[in-house]
Amino acid sequence: MRQAVNSVPRVTRPAFRRSANESFPVHSDQVLVCDPDEARRLIRDRQERGIDSHDEVWEGVYVVSPYANDEHQELISGLNTILQMVIAWPGLGKVRPGVNVSDRQEGWTQNYRVPEIVVYLPSNPARNLQTHWVGGPDLGVEIISPGDRAREKLPFYAKVGTRELLVIDRDPWTVELYALKRKKLKCVGRSTPEKPIWLEGAVLPLSIRLVAAAPRPVLEVRHRESGEEWRV
């Protein structure tokens, strides 16, 4: 996300301590930058390097997301392709990877999240303003990386009306399905390589589970109406 740098006072990112002769990492997972000029410099550097596409702002706090490795990208690519075939190409809804989701039309850059994948069905009242969507998707997908805080996004996703959220964790491998109930996203199913339970949401005609495989567990996706299956 190309974020305006003159309105962001804080940045969360890995820290480094420097002396006159050496630089070495500090064992800390968070840094609070209180210097506005330094915050702008850090954000501008990410923008110029093109590595800010999944950065977010949580109520005015600029959050730097962990880097997505190849495995992460493989999962996104596979799931997005399946959803394109099942939902987007038949004209049953909109599928987007890495879209900005906010709770407001004006000043949205002060509060937005970037799910890995979203699905918006025609009945969804959310609005596409090109720069971002106001309102949650029918289905969102979050893939957790080391240091990620995807589960802390659940209150926001519930607030904007996300109907279902799929959370894929890789340490340890788990797939969780959350559904909106009484204005809160609650876990309604969990699949692991040891217990490969089919998760069946109410939003899409798809079931998903995690099965043991090498070199990593595999996501199995099944179309409940046609019986077609995919492995990611």
C-alpha positions in Angstrom: 0.0 0.0 0.0 1.3 3.4 -1.0 0.7 5.3 2.3 0.9 9.0 2.8 3.9 9.5 5.0 3.0 12.8 6.6 0.2 11.4 8.7 1.9 8.3 10.3 3.7 8.8 13.6 4.8 5.3 14.4 6.3 2.3 12.6 6.6 -1.4 13.8 9.6 -3.1 12.2 12.7 -5.1 13.2 15.3 -3.2 15.3 19.0 -2.8 15.0 21.4 -1.3 17.5 24.5 0.4 16.1 27.8 1.4 17.7 30.6 3.3 16.2 32.3 0.1 15.0 29.5 -2.5 14.5 25.9 -3.2 13.8 24.1 -6.3 15.2 20.5 -7.3 15.7 18.7 -6.7 19.0 16.4 -9.6 20.1 13.2 -7.6 20.0 10.2 -8.1 17.8 8.9 -4.5 18.0 10.2 -0.9 17.8 8.3 2.2 18.6 9.5 5.1 16.5 8.5 8.4 18.1 10.4 10.7 15.8 8.1 11.7 12.9 11.0 12.4 10.5 12.5 9.0 11.1 9.0 7.4 10.7 8.6 9.1 7.4 12.0 8.1 6.3 11.4 4.4 7.1 8.0 4.4 5.3 9.4 6.3 2.3 12.2 3.7 2.1 9.7 0.9 1.9 7.7 2.7 -0.7 10.7 3.4 -2.9 11.9 -0.3 -2.6 8.4 -1.5 -3.5 8.0 -3.7 -0.4 5.1 -1.9 1.2 2.2 -3.6 -0.6 1.1 -5.5 2.4 1.8 -2.9 5.1 -1.2 -1.8 7.0 -2.4 1.0 9.3 -4.2 0.0 12.5 -6.0 3.1 13.9 -3.2 5.4 12.8 -0.3 3.0 13.6 1.7 2.0 10.6 2.3 -1.8 10.8 5.0 -3.5 8.7 4.0 -7.0 7.8 6.5 -9.9 7.8 7.9 -10.7 4.4 6.0 -13.4 2.5 8.4 -16.3 1.6 8.0 -18.6 -1.4 5.8 -21.1 0.5 3.5 -18.2 1.5 3.2 -17.1 -2.1 2.5 -20.6 -3.3 -0.5 -20.9 -0.9 -1.9 -17.6 -2.0 -1.4 -18.4 -5.7 -3.1 -21.8 -5.4 -6.1 -20.7 -3.4 -6.6 -17.6 -5.5 -6.6 -19.7 -8.7 -9.2 -22.0 -7.2 -11.4 -19.1 -6.1 -11.0 -17.5 -9.5 -12.3 -20.7 -11.2 -15.1 -21.3 -8.8 -16.3 -17.8 -8.1 -14.8 -15.0 -10.3 -14.8 -16.6 -13.8 -18.4 -17.9 -13.6 -19.4 -14.4 -12.6 -20.5 -15.4 -9.1 -18.5 -12.7 -7.3 -15.3 -10.7 -7.0 -12.0 -12.4 -6.0 -9.0 -10.2 -5.1 -5.5 -11.0 -3.7 -4.1 -8.3 -1.4 -6.9 -5.8 -1.4 -7.2 -2.8 1.1 -10.2 -3.3 3.4 -11.3 -0.3 5.6 -14.1 0.7 7.9 -14.4 4.2 6.4 -14.7 6.0 3.1 -12.8 9.2 4.0 -9.5 9.0 5.8 -9.3 5.3 5.1 -5.5 5.3 5.1 -5.7 5.7 8.9 -7.3 2.3 9.4 -7.1 -0.6 6.9 -6.1 -4.2 6.7 -4.7 -6.2 3.7 -6.0 -9.9 3.7 -4.1 -12.3 1.5 -7.4 -13.0 -0.5 -10.9 -11.7 -0.3 -14.2 -12.8 -1.9 -17.1 -10.4 -2.3 -20.4 -11.8 -3.5 -23.0 -9.7 -5.3 -25.3 -9.5 -2.2 -22.5 -7.9 -0.1 -23.2 -4.3 0.7 -19.5 -3.3 0.8 -18.4 -0.6 -1.6 -15.4 -0.8 -4.0 -13.9 2.7 -4.1 -11.0 1.5 -6.3 -8.3 2.5 -3.7 -10.0 0.3 -1.1 -13.2 -1.6 -0.1 -15.4 -0.1 2.6 -16.8 -3.1 4.4 -15.7 -6.7 4.9 -15.7 -9.5 2.4 -17.9 -12.6 2.5 -14.7 -14.6 2.8 -11.2 -13.5 3.8 -8.0 -15.5 3.9 -5.0 -14.8 6.2 -1.8 -16.8 6.0 0.4 -16.3 9.1 4.1 -15.7 8.8 6.6 -15.7 11.7 6.0 -12.6 13.8 2.6 -12.0 12.2 -0.4 -10.8 14.2 -3.2 -12.0 11.9 -5.4 -13.2 14.8 -5.3 -9.7 16.3 -7.1 -8.5 13.2 -10.3 -10.5 14.0 -12.1 -7.7 15.9 -11.5 -5.4 12.9 -12.7 -8.0 10.4 -15.8 -8.6 12.6 -16.4 -4.8 12.8 -16.5 -4.4 9.0 -18.8 -7.4 8.6 -16.6 -10.1 7.3 -18.8 -13.2 7.2 -16.1 -15.9 7.3 -12.3 -15.9 7.7 -9.9 -18.6 6.9 -6.6 -18.5 8.9 -3.7 -20.7 7.8 -0.9 -21.1 10.3 2.3 -22.9 9.4 3.9 -23.1 12.9 2.4 -25.5 13.7 0.3 -26.3 10.6 -3.3 -25.5 11.2 -6.3 -24.2 9.3 -9.0 -22.5 11.2 -12.4 -21.3 10.0 -14.0 -18.3 11.7 -17.7 -17.3 11.2 -19.4 -14.1 12.2 -21.7 -14.7 15.1 -23.3 -11.9 17.2 -20.9 -9.4 15.7 -17.8 -11.5 16.6 -15.7 -13.9 14.5 -15.6 -17.2 16.3 -13.7 -20.3 15.4 -16.1 -22.9 14.1 -13.6 -25.5 12.9 -10.0 -26.5 12.9 -8.1 -28.9 10.7 -4.6 -30.2 11.3 -2.4 -32.9 9.6 -3.1 -35.1 12.6 -6.9 -34.4 12.4 -7.7 -33.6 8.8 -11.3 -32.5 9.4 -13.2 -31.0 6.5 -14.1 -27.4 7.2 -17.4 -26.4 5.5 -18.3 -22.7 5.5 -21.7 -21.3 4.7 -20.4 -18.7 2.2 -18.9 -20.7 -0.6 -19.7 -24.3 -1.9 -16.2 -25.3 -0.9 -14.7 -27.5 1.8 -11.1 -27.4 2.9 -8.8 -29.5 5.1 -5.2 -29.9 5.9 -3.6 -33.3 5.2 -0.1 -34.7 6.0 2.3 -34.7 3.1 6.0 -34.1 2.3 7.8 -31.8 2.3 4.9 -29.9 3.9 1.2 -30.5 4.7 -1.1 -29.9 1.8 -4.4 -28.0 1.6 -7.2 -30.1 0.0 -10.1 -28.1 -1.4 -13.3 -29.8 -2.6 -16.3 -28.4 -4.4 -19.3 -29.8 -2.6 -21.6 -29.7 -5.6 -19.4 -30.9 -8.4 -17.1 -33.1 -6.4 -14.0 -31.6 -8.0 -10.9 -31.5 -5.8 -7.6 -29.5 -5.8 -4.4 -29.7 -3.7 -2.4 -26.7 -2.8 
